[in-house]
Amino acid sequence: MPALVRRSTRPLTGFGLGLVLLLVDPSAALGHVTDVAPPAPTPWIVLTSWALEPFALLGIVAAAVLYLVAVRSVDRAHPANPVPRRRLVAWLGGLAVIGVALFSFLDVYATSLFSVHMVQHLLLAMVGAPLLLLGAPITLLLRVASPATRQRRILPVLHSRVVRAISHPVVGWLALAIVLWASHFSPIFGAALDDPGVHAFEHALYLGAGLLFWWPIVGVDPHPHRMGHGMRFGYALLAMPLNSFLGLVLFVTPVVLYEHYATLQRIWGPTALEDQQLAGGIMWAAGDLIFLVPLLLLTLTWFRAEEEKGRLHDEKLDRERARLAQAADGGS
């Protein structure tokens, strides 16, 4: 069994510890070749360390260009009803967040610091994904497409059984739960630290799960299973413990869970266990704060919708009273 960084004397049985290590990182039982960390991150290194992956970069640039071209086309065709600029800002902001997560010093140091790796995951699933959805790409696609293309190709896909199944709120909720927990307590996380391909796949899982989870909450684009304000609030609220409990588990675990971080040769920064605790704290605190923002916005939207409903109801009653009064005056 490889050496584990320990900072607690709380007892763990050999069987229980071995089982945890086997689930998290099977290579722990066989030993691991020690890696060497990059230099300590200085402000200059943070600003200048970029690891550009050609395929991911091409995808982000293509997504930005296609969106801008579509916006320009819609604005020209409908000058009285252009694409709201807040949607353009949200889309480009989401792509920028994803780019920072994938290409900046965060990716360079993700395999050296668990806390940095955690920030990557939060940016992809909790910030980048909802920003992309606030850009309303489906609505933009429907507006820029010709009527024939919209009726023959786009709408049949949106109304298909596959899309209805994967867009169900339960599927989105479970997708986020499974990705959060399975990626941290399965061989995936350990493999992602050693294999760039698995690391990229892990990023795709987080972004995809984030898109499925936030789609029903954002509610800008058409959705096959549109929820009311109360359901959307409850849906988001019930997801907070997924994040909180995972952060708590990582924070209180008395041993380093991932062999890669335990054996990494790094002479700067926190110990491997302190770094793991920091990662848990980031997920716990920052993740919950991220959830509080949409919960607050959903609450405000809910109250405004109820106020608007009440106003419309009052106007209807006023019209009915006026009609009755007019009828009474006419009868007299």
C-alpha positions, 0 to 999 in steps of 0.5 A: 500500500502506498504511503498516504498523507495523514493528518488525523488520528481517527481510526480507520480499519484496514479493510475500510480504508482499502475499500475506499482506495480501491473504489477511488483509485485502483492503482493505489494497490499496485503502486504509482510512479511518482510525478513531479509538479510544475513550479510554484504558481506566481502571479506571472505564471498564473497570467501566462500559463495557458495550455491550448487544446486545438480541438476544444479551442476550435469548438469554442471559437466555432460556437462563438462565430456561429452564434454571432453570425446567427444574431446578425442574421436575426437582427437584420431580418427582424430589426424591430425584434433583435436578439437581446444583447444580454443573451449574446453576453451570456453566451460569450461569457459562458464560452469564456468561462469554459475557455478559462477552465480548460486552457488557463493555469487552472488546467496546467495545475489541475493535476498538481492541486486538487483544489484547482481541479475542483475549481475547474469542475465548478466553472464547467458545471455551475457557471459555464453551463447556465451561462450558455443556456441563458444565451438561449441557443435553441431559440436563436436556432429556431429564429435563424432557420427558414420555416421549412428547415424549422418544420422539417428538421429542427422541431421534429428533433426537439419533439422526439422521444430521445430529446424528451427523455434526456431533457426530463428534469429527473434525468438532469438532476440525476445526471448532476448527482451521478457525475458529481459523486461517481467522478470523485468516488470511482476510478474515473478521477484517478484515471483523469489525473494521469490520462489527458483523454480521460481528463477531457472526457471528465470535463465533457461529463461535467459540462454535459451534466450541467447543461441537462441540470440547468436547462429546466431551471433557466427556462429561457429556451423551449423545454419539453417539460416546462416547470412552474416557478415553485417546481423550479425552485424546489428542483434547484433547492433539492440539488444543493445537498448533492454539492454540500455533502460531497464537499463535506465528505472531502473536507473531513476525510482523514486520508488523501483519497487519490494516489496521484496527489499523495505521491506527487513530488511538490515542495510548495503549497499545502500538503496533499491532505490540506489541499484535499480539505481546501477542495472540499471547502471550495465545493461546499462553500463556493458551490452552495453560493453558486446555488444561492444565486439562481434560488434568489433569482427564482424567488424574485421571478416567482414573486413577480409572476404572482404579482402580475397574476394578481394584477391581471386578476384585478384588472379582470374584476375591474372590467367585470364591475364596469360592465355590470355597472354599465348594464345597470345604468342602461337598464335604469 
